[in-house]
Amino acid sequence: MIQIKHKYDCCGCSACMQICPKKCISLKEDKEGFLYPSINSSDCIDCHLCERICPIMNVGSPQKDVSVFAVTNSDEEIRMQSSSGGVFTLLAQKVINEGGVVFGAKFNDKWEVVHGYSETIEGLSQFRGSKYVQSELGNCFVDAKFFLNRGRKVLFSGTPCQIAGLHNYLRKHYDNLLTVDFVCHGVPSPGIWRKYLYEVFHHSTYKKNTASASSLNSMPVITGIEFRDKTLNGWKKFSFVVRGKSALKTDKNSVLLSDMHKDNLYMKGFLRNIYLRPSCYHCAFKSFRSQSDITLADFWGVEKFYPEMNDDKGVSLAFTCNRSLKEFLLSVCAKEIPLKYAANQNPSIFRSVRMRRNRDLFFSDLKKGKDLLESIEKRARWDRRETFRLTLIKLLEKVHLLNLIKKIIR
């Protein structure tokens, strides 16, 4: 029987729930808004399957000899709808055209982030674009195995921990499976995301910002959310945009909210690491340990190395050890690049983000009933002490002294 003694020992992949033959494991949301396994011990038969497939209890080895490619989708419309260069859609279209199925994260009708699948090219649009919320997987591992066992090709995309969970759940290699993950900063709390949407669009904050009292009688209807909109300010200065219709704006595609990512409070809290899942601060899947076939990322800093690719519409990085994937990427005019260029602006490839000192204070604020947006604004600030500490750590890392100091302390 799986036992979660410390919150950072569970990544929330749900593999244990999906593998359980007696269905005695369910996922329960904790006070921070994250899902954790809850076991009905009276039904447990001590088969230990949940322990054998847990990705944190059975961490893979780092992949070696990883090749790196800079790539963009030649379809400009798809690239503008994507977070970076649109590589996911290139891969997904290939799988669909070969009669396969594609799994990915999407919004449901409540604007919660969940996993689902599509068997059509048209259905791929729901999976495009980053969604900075931990997705609920439901029974997607079960569904993926169903298609794989019937000989269908399956592309499964997700966070590194979700991909590791899928591989462990399947317990054998499938030639017809293609797994896609991404360089992950960390996953924010679904509970915080729900609370954010409520406070901004269904509570006092939205009312305060509307232009007339008549609109208070009609709450807005959200029709689209983009965490990384490139149409307003480009790829590098992406915006957080919510579209919909309200009493003031009847057009269903009206912009209800548009903030530069660095100014939006939800994004600020995410980037300042104050409501990420505890396991994200001790991520077990860095250095390509998820065993994913291909890992995607933004090619931040592309202007320094390949200025000819710098059109501010997005350039992807693709990391892979798979020979057929290398050939495919080269066939779509990808450019092979040194790993050091890719790692230069993507530290999350190799190390976890650091937990903020204010994280516990933030959740304590919410427990006391304080306003979410005010709490984010307050706790996401950098104080002088923390700024000095992080600057010193970065300096030590650059001169390779940090690991030496840790060894001396131990």
N, C-alpha and C positions, 0 to 999 in steps of 0.2 A: 504494500500500500504506500502510495507516494505521500510524503510528509513535507510540507513547506514550513520550515522553521524560521527562515528569514525571507522577507519579501524579495530581496535581490536574487534569490535562488529560483525564481519563477519568471519566465519571460512572457507567459500568457499565450503560448502557441496553441493550446487546446488539444495537443496530440494525445495527452493522457485521457481526456474525456472521450475522444473519438475512438480510441483503441479498446476501451474497457468493454469486455464481453458481457458484463452484467449491467452495463449502463448505470453504475452506481456512483459515477463522478459527474458532477455538474459544475458550472462556473458561476461564482457569486461575486458581485461587485463589492469592493471594500470602500472605506470612507474616502479614499482618494479618487475613486471612480475607475479603478482597474479591476479586471476579472482575475480571480484565482480559483483553483480547483477546490471543491468541497466534496468530501467522500462520505457516502452512506455506508459506514463500516459493517452494518448488519447484513448487507448484501454482498460485501467484498468476499471473493473466494481465494484471495492471496495468490493470484497468478503472477503478480509482479510485472505484468506487461507495461503498466504505466511507468514503472521505474526504468525498465529496459529501453524504452523509447524516448524518455525525457531528454531533450537536446542539451540541457545544462548539466545533467548527470552523466551524459555521454557525449562530450564535446569532441568534434572532429579535429584533425590536424590542419595546420595552415597549408593552403595550396602553394606550390612552388612553380617556378618557371611560368609565371603569369604574363601573357602578352597584353599590351594596352593599345587601344585604337581611339583616335579622335574621329568622330563620325557625325554626320547630319543627314536627316531625311530630305530627299530632293523635293518632296511635296511640301511646298511652303505653307499651305493651309494647315496641314497636320503638324508641322513643326511649330507653328504659332499656337496651336492648341495644346502642345506638350510642354513639360517643364523645362526641358533643355533641347536636345537635338532630335527627338522623336524616334529613337532607336527601338523602343518597346513596340511601337506600331509596326515597324519593319519586320520584326521577328514574329509578332502576332499575326500579321497578314499572311506570312508564309505558312504558318501552322494551320490557319483557317483554310487557306487555299489547298492544303493537302488533306482536308477532311477532318481536321483536328478541333480541339476545344481549348479556349483560353480562359484562365482564371486570373482575377485581379481584384483590387480594392475599388469600391464604388460607394456612392451615397444611396441610402434608401429613401423612402418617402418622408422620413422624419429628419433627413439630413444628418443621420448617423452614418459612420463609415463601416461598411460590412464587406465581406468577400462574396463574390459570385462568379458565374462563368458565362461565356457567350460562345455560340457556335456560328456566328455570322460576323462579317466584316463590319456591318453597321453597328453591332453591339460593342465594338471595341472602344467607341468614343467615351463610354462611361468609365473606362479604366484609365483614360489619359489624365495627365496632370497629377502633381503631388497632392497628397491628402495628409496633412499634419495632425493625424489622430490615429491611435492604435485601432486597427480594424478588428471586427469580430468575425472569426472564421466560420462559425457554425459547424456544418458537417462537410466542409469543402475537401478535406483530406479523403473522406469516405467517397465523395463524388468523383474526385480525381482518380482514385483507385478503380472505381467502377469503369470509367472510360478506358483507363490503361489496360485493364484485364480483357477488354473487348477489342484491343488492338488499335484504338484511336490514339492519335498523337495528342499530347497534352502539354500546353505551356502553362506553367504555374508561376505567377509573380507574387512577390511579397517581401517583407523585411527579411534580413538574414536569419533571425531566430525562427521565423515562420518556415523558411525554406529548410533549415536544419530540422525542424520538427516534422515537416513532410517527409524528408528522406528517412528519418528514424521510424516514422509511422509505417512507411511502405516496407521497410526491412529487406528490400532487395532492389537491385538495379533494374531499371526499365529503359530499354533503348528508345522507346517512343515518348520519353519524358524530357522536356526542356524546362529547367528551372532558371528563373531570373530574379535576382535581388538587386539591391542598390546600396551605395555607401550611406549608412544610416547615422544621422545625428542622435537619434533617440525618438521614442514615441510618446506623445503627450496623452494625458488622461482623457478618455471618452466622456467621463463625468464632467470634467472642466469644460470640454467643448460644448456639451449640452447646456451647461449653465451659462456659458458665454453667449450662445445664440439666444437664450431666453432673456438674459439681461439687456442685450443690445436691441433685439427686435420685438420682444413681447413684454417689456417691463419699462421702468421709469426712464432709462437712458434713451431709448428710442422716442418715447413720448416727449421728452425734454428737447430733442433735436428736431422734431417735426415742425413745420412752419405754421400750422394752424390747428386750432382746438378741434375742428371737425374731424381731423384725421385720427383723433384719439379713439373714436368709435370703431375704427377698422384697423386691425393689425395687418402688417405686410405679409404677402405671400411670396416666399422665396422660390425662385425658379432656377437659380444657378449659383454655385460658389466656386471661386477659383482662388486657391491659395497663392498661385504664382501666375498672375495675369501679365502677359508680355505686350499686350496691345497698347497699353497706355504709356508706359515708361521704358519699355524694352526688357531684355532678359536680365541684365545685371541689376537694374533697379525695379525689379518686379513688384507688382502690387497685389494686395489682398482685396478681392472684389466680390461683392454679393449683389446679384441681380434678382429682380422680381417686380412685383407690382404692389402699390399701396394706394391709400385714399388720394394721395397727391399725384402719384404717377401710375396711370392705368396701363401703360405699356408693360407687358410682362417681362420685357428685357431691359427695363429701366435699371440704372445703377442705384441701388439702395445704400451701398457703402463702398467707398474706394479709398484705401490708405496705402501709402508706400509701406513695404513690409517692415521697415525699421520703425515706423510710426504706429502701426497697428498694435494694440495692446495684446491681443492673443498671440500674434507672431513674436512680439517682444518677450513674452513669458516663455514661449517655446525656445527661442534662441538664447535666452538667459538661463535655461535649464531648470526652471523652478517647478515644473509639474511634469517631468518625464517619469516614466516607469522606473522604480528602484533598480531593476536589473540593467537598465541602460547605462548606469554609472559604473557598472562592472561587466560590461558586455563580453560574453564568452565567444563571440563570433567575429572578432576583428581578424585582420590578415587573411581573409577569405576562408575562414573555418566553417562556413555554412555549407561548403561543398556545392555551391550553386554553379551551374554551367556558365553563366555570364553575370557579371555585376556591372551595374550602370551608375553613372555619376555625372555631375556637371563638370565641364572643363573650365573651371575658374582659372583665370590667368592665361587663357588662350592667346590674348593679345600680346603677351610677352614672348611667346614661343612661335606662334603661327599667326601673325597679324592678318594674313590673307583670309583666314577663316573667321575673323572677328567682325561679324555684321550685326551683333547684338540681338540676334534672333534665337540664339541657343546652340551650343555645341556639346555633344555628349562624349563621355569617356566610356569605353567598354573594355572590361577586364575579362579575359577568358584563357583557359588552358585547352579548350576543345578545338581540335584541328578543323572540323567541319565548320564551326562557327567562325574561326579565323578566315577561312576561305570565303564564307558568306559575307563577312564584313568587308573584306577586300573587294568583293564583287560589287558592293554598293559604294565604292570609292572612299572607303575609310582609309585613314592614314595611320600607320603604326608609329607609335611614339615611345620614348623612354619612360619607364615607370617613375623616375624622379620628377619628370615634368608633371605627371598626373598627381603625384603625392604632394607636390609643392603647396597647393591650396586646398587639399583634401585630407587634413590630419585624421579625420574619422575613419580613414581606411585602416589605420593601425592602432588607434587608441580611443578609449571611451571619453566622453565629455566628463567634466568635473561637476560634482554636485555643489550647488550653491549653498552657502551658509544660511540663506534666507528661505530655503525650501520648507523646512519644518515650520517656520514662522508663517509662511504663506498658508499652509493647510490649517494651522492653528487659527489664523484669521477667519477662515471659512467656517471652521467648527464653531466659532463664536458668533457666527451669523453676519459677518462683515461683508460689504459689497465686493463682488468678485473683481470688477474693473479697478476699483480703488486699491484692492490688495495687490493686483498685478503691478499697477503703477508704482506702488510703494516698495514691493519686494523685488522687482526687477531692476532696481537701481543698483549701480556699482558704487559701493562705498570705498573710501580711500584705502582702508586696510586691505580689503579684498583685491582692489586693483593692484596694489603694491605686491601682494602675495602672488597673484597670477602672472604679473610681469616678471617677478623673480624666477618663478617656475619655468616660464618660457625661455628666459635667458639661460638658465641652467641646462635646459634640454638642448638648446642650440650648441652649447659647448660640451655636451655629453657628460655633465657632472651630476645630474640628478640621480641616475641609476647608481653611480658610485656612492653618493651620500646615503641612499637607501640601504645599500649593502653594508656600509659602515655602521649605520644605526642598528640593523639586524644583528 
